[in-house]
Amino acid sequence: MQNQQTILIVDDSPVNQKILSNLLKKQGYTVLNAASGEEALKLVTTILPDLIILDILLPGIDGYTTCVRLQEQEATRDIPVIFISSLDATEDKIGGFEAGGVDYITKPFQPAEVIARICTHLRIRHLQRVLAQKNILLEEEKQKSEALLQNVLPRRVAGELLTTGHCAPKLYAEATVCFADIVRFTDASSHLSPETIIGELNEIFTGFDAIATRHHCERMKTIGDAYLFVCGVPEPDPRHAENVGRAALQMINFLEKRNQQGQYTWQIRVGIHSGPVVGGIVGTEKYLYDIFGDTVNIAARMEELGTPMQVNVSQATYRILHDTFSFIGGEKVEVKGKGKQVMYTLGQPKTAENPTDS
């Protein structure tokens, strides 16, 4: 029978070493021998045994000290040590356990008892290793899950969810919402391969993501060929309207440049509205952070009524930005479910962008 496990015997008595070695070899163990604590400590720097049988009365440093030094080294800290000694007083046994031993056998010993105790502690050690490995794998999976959560949720929301286990819905009194929709994408995509459709959307929305992030905006979601982003949620920002306005104009600029170089030409309609929104997580198994409220609906209506490759804004957003951007228009139009609403076309900023915000 081959156990594939190594046991180190530390005993200055050749007779005891031989008796124990023969006993363990018959059980299939690989046996190493050391006649002193110093020799044992040197030996374990090159070969790590699965278990150590350690005498107490040794030349040089005694068994207690040897065990303590083994405990001080990270590589040998978890190796089970069984003391085996002629010292049978209670204080001797207590000293062995205090030094870090897992068991204590007195001489003369019974071979069957020695084997039984060794098997027990090797089994415990094996289970500890299995548990440690599972804990490592569990921690790796936990880190992957946390990273994934931070990718699909805003960082602040993901942090709150990971810390507290929940994220309560919140009302954000001041926010600006923007919808950007690719014009006639559904009609055009009917003539394209699935790979081309996804490739085009991925490239466009990846560009939009970079622009949104640069302007402290948060992409909420994509709905088919529509892109929804917001500023002021979940991080309040006094410049929410300006950030969204600059981001929207840069998205149009990004698409214009892409159209000059790409195989396909696309246009977007963009609508912006400012006002209160509610932000919160929906779903229990598949988390989605979303925003809700009239502000979102009006932003969608602004987009629907807009002109391709222009930014259509509501009167609420205009009131915030009229000193910061130029505007065109200001006529009233019929907005579904809202009656007559004043809309404006967003022009260029009146001042250059702060380099620290780009």
ABEGO torsion letter per residue (X at the ends): XBAGBBBBBBBABAAAAAAAAAAAAAAGBBBBBBABAAAAAAAAAABBBABBBBBABBBEBBAAAAAAAAAABAAAAABBBBBBBABABAAAAAAAAAAGBABBBBOBBBAAAAAAAAAAAAAAAAAAAAAAAAAAAAAAAAAAAAAAAAAABBAAAAAAAAAAGBBBBBBBABBBBBBBBBBGAAAAAAABBAAAAAAAAAAAAAAAAAAAAAAGBBBABBBEABBBBBBGOABBBAAAAAAAAAAAAAAAAAAAAAAAABABBBBBBBBBBBEBBBBBBBEAABBBBBBBEAAAAAAAAAAAABBBGBBBBBAAAAAAAAAABBBBEGBBBBBBGAEBBBBBBBBBBABBBBAAAX
